[in-house]
Amino acid sequence: MKKINVLIIGIFLVAFPAFFPGCVADKASLKIEKSLPQSKLAYYNDSFDKLRTDLWEKAGYTYNKAQEANFKLAKMQIKDGRLWVQTETGCFSKGGLASKFTLRGDFDIQLECRIDFLEGIYDMDQYINFLVIEKAKAFGTGNVVFLRLLKKGGRDFSTIFSGYLDGYLDKGRFHRGDWSKIGNFDGTLRIARIGNKITTIYRTKKDKQWEDLGTFQSTSNDVGVGFVLQNFISKRASITAKAPITATFDNFRINAAEEIIEEEI
């Protein structure tokens, strides 16, 4: 693998409480003490004007055999300078991207997304997941920290929430962070790590203020990045999915990163 050498810059370190959701005075001022310069990070920022296969690969895993037996990847294409994702009907469907690069040490990343939740849906879920995944030796065993937008089938409200999974997929212990009811979402999801403490925040374009959804004492190991749209939660065993759900993603940005490890080509 190829490693980008880290450069040290003198930026003030902002500390966070471990695994404690709550208010922090100014999330917009979040800084990382050690980071590559923006000239190095710029390569990994993605405005989704095209599908960059040097940075991403398609993501689409399932949680159980019932899902695997009736699964289709969601449609994905670049539309109007955004990544457009739409689930298929009549099946479990998911679409998104997983990074080919790995983050080492402290980092601060963000992603814009938009979804208009459908009303009166009972036979599927509406679900966006933005996450960092520990690079473990065996798939399904690493820690995960995530931000999720979710409208469960049969519910008349949607939520945004954070969480930490000690062991990926359905094999670990789930720790819920903070949550809030939301309507349709048009805004930015953000995840930052200092040491082994990973903080989750978000803001909407309408409100503009960063909202804290919790800090987790998780892992300081290398992590990958991923984001997906899907029409099912992990425990769903049956689906009819009469309607597609659609989301757009834009402006993935690495605000700071101590090191970035690239796959060998």
Summary of the structure (lengths in Angstrom):
residues: 265
radius of gyration: 17.7
end to end distance: 8.7
largest distance: 54.3
contacts: 850
relative contact order: 0.29
helix: 6%
strand: 49%
